[in-house]
């Protein structure tokens, strides 16, 4: 995938491992300065070092997406360094699983707080920078459960449907301001999260994090005349249109 992001700045949330790490490394190779955000300092520092070793530039930022002040502090750090933001990848997410009949309110709130509220807060703060610049791209990572349900994944499914809904309105408001917004809905990707949530899946049939990174790069490579609202990527051995 060829996309020239030289001179662009990007925040990738959840960049410490899994899908976010792959996206951060890939966008770094395409020339963007990457702000790698997550809670675990050693993981985002390590990813930032990898980006620099590959010839890019990066800044690790410790940020807890369940904490509004932490998100505002992250955006303050970004604007202090560059006074602009070109790309936001809302990727960070958590999974807490169990049947709805036994699911605690605290766990429900936690999943919604990181996966949906965190996406909303980051999008809002990004829009504050992108609207005056009349440019930018926000890409939200939802899930296959952004349009269907899975047993034991009630809170996660609600949050991921919410991310799709949020993106639908965001895309309209963004477009009015020269900004693009898309949502990516992956099926099972070979990360720690899926190892915990779907231990039944054979790892050899899973999507690779780099495949999601290529999808994000593809979206960013499209000319301004094109708008892709959503991309659903499923495991090859899952049901077509299922
Ligand atoms: P992962 O390997 O568990 O990585 C999740 C990332 O999010 C980590 O860097 C984690 O870092 C960060 N994160 C979690 N809670 C956070 C918080 N409160 N504040 C800031 N960062 C936080 O998961 P993944 O599989 O790569 O998933 C990435 C995204 O893709 C998620 O939104 C997930 O729902 C979605 N997705 C995954 C799959 C899949 O099969 N793996 C499929 C569809 C969609 P810290 O813990 O250090 O904060």
Boltz pocket constraint, residues with backbone or C-beta under 6 A from the ligand:
constraints:
  - pocket:
      binder: B
      contacts: [[A, 13], [A, 14], [A, 15], [A, 16], [A, 17], [A, 18], [A, 19], [A, 20], [A, 37], [A, 38], [A, 39], [A, 40], [A, 41], [A, 43], [A, 63], [A, 64], [A, 65], [A, 66], [A, 90], [A, 91], [A, 92], [A, 93], [A, 94], [A, 114], [A, 141], [A, 142], [A, 143], [A, 144], [A, 185], [A, 186], [A, 187], [A, 188], [A, 189], [A, 190], [A, 191], [A, 192], [A, 193], [A, 194]]
      max_distance: 6.0
